Amino acid sequence: MSNKEKIIVGLSGGVDSAVAALLLKRAGFEVVGLFMKNWEDDDDDAYCSTRQDLIDCAAVADVIGIELEAVNFAAEYKERVFSAFLAEYQAGRTPNPDVLCNAEIKFKAFLDHALALGAERIATGHYAGVREVREGEQAGRFELLKAADKSKDQSYFLHRLSQAQLAAAVFPLAQLHKTEVRRIAREAGLPVHAKKDSTGICFIGERPFREFLNRYLPRTPGPIRTPEGRVIGEHIGLAFYTIGQRKGIGIGGVKGGGSEGEAWYVAGKDMAQNELVVVSGHNHPLLQRDSLRAADLSWISGRAPDAASAYAAKTRYRQADAPCRICLAEPGCCEFRFERPQWAVTPGQSAVLYQGEVCLGGGVIQ
């Protein structure tokens, strides 16, 4: 393949995507930067950094010596990601919009746009790897791999990518640690070398989450109760809480049922009765699950893994791999059975399956 292949890099305004673009340019590719605007409901808002991010992208493109294009995917975002996000919250689940954003925007709307501009592949600053299988019955297929920097690995968020999407993806940071990425940026004179990593949900940014959600979902107060049925407070609406939540429940002064002074945690939601169930103590049995059911499955290879093999899974990002077995009992569903109970397994989040360094895909926890 000629090194003059055109690769379009998704530039976010952060250091990771900037270094991804720099490395591809140094490798001799024809690189074009693309800035995606995905949200514009309250763009004059103090929390929205879109304008500053675009300014940073322009400064980065100038230093690297590449073209920069800006594209607005706000309509696609609202239709494909945000509407699903709100529907999940209304149903009492806690969705992961970053997973949807990658599958529907960064590797679909952005990929389509890049191909229309004459690029063969797209690149992002994700910490993950992609590998083409060269031999055996899987030859020609693509695998999603964990990043070398395990503390930054983002394969969890990319587990819904298809073979076609992975075949067109380049992850230049796969083998780099974050400290090296910052060093490369600093030495290259990139103006974002010390810029703080963005946190928060992909389109909400740094806004107070409950305040944001309250703009779109009604507050429907109801009782907060213990598993034994003791009512100890009132919640503002089940959508505003998540399993395992400790802060912001609003019952701080109420004594727990366990040993003295143990904190309260959200352990469940009774949607029919509009009741929030809380338990006392981090290790309460209702916060431990040794199995889960996942639906809306997406397998990277295009087919379900062999149920006879041993795997590991994550039920949330930034979690150690948990050894498990899987059971594909009914169509479209997969049961994950863990060797050790998992804490605060949360409906709406993703259960993602791994075999060593390879991310196999996963589904949405029911």
Summary of the structure (lengths in Angstrom):
residues: 366
radius of gyration: 21.9
end to end distance: 44.3
largest distance: 69.4
contacts: 1153
relative contact order: 0.13
helix: 27%
strand: 28%
